[in-house]
Amino acid sequence: MEKKTMKRWMLALTGVGAAVALAACGGGGGGGATPMGTLQLSVTDAPACYEHVMVNVAKVRVHMSDDTGTNDGGSGWRDIVPPNAPVQIDLVNLTNGQLKDLGSAEVPAGTYHQLRLVLADTGNTVTPIGGTAQPLTTPSGQQSGLKIKADFEVAEDEVSDLLLDFDACKSIVLTGNGKYILKPVVRLSSKPAGAIQGFVSSSVAQGTATATLSSINVSAQQNGAVVRSTIPDATGKFVLSYLPTGTYTVVITGSGLAADTTQGAATRVVDSVPVGTSTVSLNTSTSTIALSASALGTVTGTISASTAVGTSTIADNAFVAARQTVGTRLVEVNSTRPDDAQKYTMLLPLAAPEFQLFSASGLPAPTADAANAGKYKIRVTGSGLATKESAADLTSGSKTVDFAY
């Protein structure tokens, strides 16, 4: 005990000596130098339902406080500027683990609660499928930046390498007058090394139509929540990158393939996929996953707001998801956000979803879950909104599912 006590006293005296020396040199302001770390940012994108989504990034701003505005004297805000900024990024191209560097900067070590994406005044457009480029506006204004939910740590003398996973499809709202508004839905995370890869076949028969790979969505889910999603490339290969260690359910969907609103693909679920610090392969290019054809049903509805909640809360925060039980798993099959009139529409497969249990030696033949064909739970979630859910059985036809707040 005496040796430990002496050691503590020596450490304390050493610290005091260092502080005195620093003060004698005129530095530290009595508190020592601010511990610093490096924040490095990059962006990727979940599958987008547009041909192009162009954002012209000027910088990213971060702050430790969760309530300081960007006009509050600028105190405490730190800027991360992309190389050769502003840099125009087509989010649609950032799939299967592809990234775009947003820059890095030395910042004070600690916990950050705000992140704002600042766009240039020009160069932000969206191109609908089969259409022409349209202006993409931001109601909050590019000067203050688009606020993104953040809660991350920058460690002292270390590089904190973070990923902005942009969901361009959910981030764009088409108003009643044909205006496209950017309301970013971004998941901020680290970049772990785990990944899942596999191959999907494009031979999905739909009468006279054939599936296009760009219409197929592949996601890694846990407990019915999407962690990462992507679309296959031209060869049918997909990669779900930057997955934390854990067990995942891979969900493959295709609604309205080949621009057909009546025919799509049955949902395929590959369950219990273990992910560590390397890439797990579901199959090979010679043993592709062939989705079964399926007719589609439609769920539509309105999310009405009370005076207490307000329509702006619905428009800014509400998300609608269609979830289905497949085997023993509840998975998300489709999701959307309501338009500016608080209305939503989703296309959903009517055929029995198919289930496979992961095996490192090869996937078994899929099993159809006939009992759950066409049966969904429609769920509304969002910041400031109580979660609400209602059943929708499409086996007897399309449904209207409304929600009231």
Rosetta blueprint (number, residue, H / E / L):
1 M L
2 E H
3 K H
4 K H
5 T H
6 M H
7 K H
8 R H
9 W H
10 M H
11 L H
12 A H
13 L H
14 T H
15 G H
16 V H
17 G H
18 A H
19 A H
20 V H
21 A H
22 L H
23 A H
24 A H
25 C L
26 G L
27 G L
28 G H
29 G H
30 G H
31 G L
32 G L
33 A L
34 T L
35 P L
36 M E
37 G E
38 T E
39 L E
40 Q E
41 L E
42 S E
43 V E
44 T E
45 D E
46 A L
47 P L
48 A L
49 C L
50 Y L
51 E L
52 H E
53 V E
54 M E
55 V E
56 N E
57 V E
58 A E
59 K E
60 V E
61 R E
62 V E
63 H E
64 M L
65 S L
66 D L
67 D L
68 T L
69 G L
70 T L
71 N L
72 D L
73 G L
74 G L
75 S L
76 G L
77 W L
78 R E
79 D E
80 I E
81 V L
82 P L
83 P L
84 N L
85 A L
86 P L
87 V E
88 Q E
89 I E
90 D E
91 L H
92 V H
93 N H
94 L L
95 T L
96 N L
97 G L
98 Q L
99 L L
100 K E
101 D E
102 L E
103 G E
104 S E
105 A E
106 E E
107 V E
108 P E
109 A L
110 G E
111 T E
112 Y E
113 H E
114 Q E
115 L E
116 R E
117 L E
118 V E
119 L E
120 A L
121 D L
122 T L
123 G L
124 N L
125 T E
126 V E
127 T E
128 P L
129 I L
130 G L
131 G L
132 T L
133 A L
134 Q E
135 P E
136 L E
137 T E
138 T L
139 P L
140 S L
141 G L
142 Q L
143 Q L
144 S L
145 G L
146 L E
147 K E
148 I E
149 K E
150 A E
151 D E
152 F E
153 E E
154 V E
155 A L
156 E L
157 D L
158 E L
159 V E
160 S E
161 D E
162 L E
163 L E
164 L E
165 D E
166 F E
167 D L
168 A H
169 C H
170 K H
171 S H
172 I E
173 V E
174 L E
175 T L
176 G L
177 N L
178 G L
179 K L
180 Y E
181 I E
182 L E
183 K L
184 P L
185 V L
186 V E
187 R E
188 L E
189 S E
190 S E
191 K L
192 P L
193 A L
194 G E
195 A E
196 I E
197 Q E
198 G E
199 F E
200 V E
201 S L
202 S L
203 S L
204 V L
205 A E
206 Q E
207 G L
208 T L
209 A E
210 T E
211 A L
212 T L
213 L H
214 S H
215 S H
216 I L
217 N E
218 V E
219 S E
220 A E
221 Q E
222 Q E
223 N L
224 G L
225 A E
226 V E
227 V E
228 R E
229 S E
230 T E
231 I L
232 P L
233 D L
234 A L
235 T L
236 G L
237 K E
238 F E
239 V E
240 L E
241 S E
242 Y E
243 L E
244 P L
245 T L
246 G E
247 T E
248 Y E
249 T E
250 V E
251 V E
252 I E
253 T E
254 G E
255 S L
256 G L
257 L H
258 A H
259 A H
260 D L
261 T L
262 T L
263 Q E
264 G E
265 A E
266 A E
267 T E
268 R E
269 V E
270 V E
271 D E
272 S E
273 V E
274 P E
275 V E
276 G L
277 T L
278 S L
279 T E
280 V E
281 S E
282 L L
283 N L
284 T L
285 S L
286 T L
287 S L
288 T L
289 I E
290 A L
291 L L
292 S L
293 A E
294 S E
295 A E
296 L E
297 G E
298 T E
299 V E
300 T E
301 G E
302 T E
303 I E
304 S E
305 A L
306 S L
307 T L
308 A L
309 V L
310 G L
311 T H
312 S H
313 T H
314 I H
315 A H
316 D H
317 N H
318 A L
319 F E
320 V E
321 A E
322 A E
323 R E
324 Q E
325 T E
326 V E
327 G L
328 T L
329 R E
330 L E
331 V E
332 E E
333 V E
334 N E
335 S E
336 T E
337 R L
338 P L
339 D L
340 D L
341 A L
342 Q L
343 K E
344 Y E
345 T E
346 M E
347 L E
348 L E
349 P E
350 L L
351 A L
352 A L
353 P L
354 E E
355 F E
356 Q E
357 L E
358 F L
359 S L
360 A L
361 S L
362 G L
363 L L
364 P L
365 A L
366 P L
367 T E
368 A E
369 D L
370 A H
371 A H
372 N H
373 A L
374 G L
375 K E
376 Y E
377 K E
378 I E
379 R E
380 V E
381 T E
382 G L
383 S L
384 G L
385 L L
386 A L
387 T L
388 K E
389 E E
390 S E
391 A E
392 A E
393 D E
394 L H
395 T H
396 S H
397 G L
398 S L
399 K E
400 T E
401 V L
402 D L
403 F E
404 A E
405 Y L
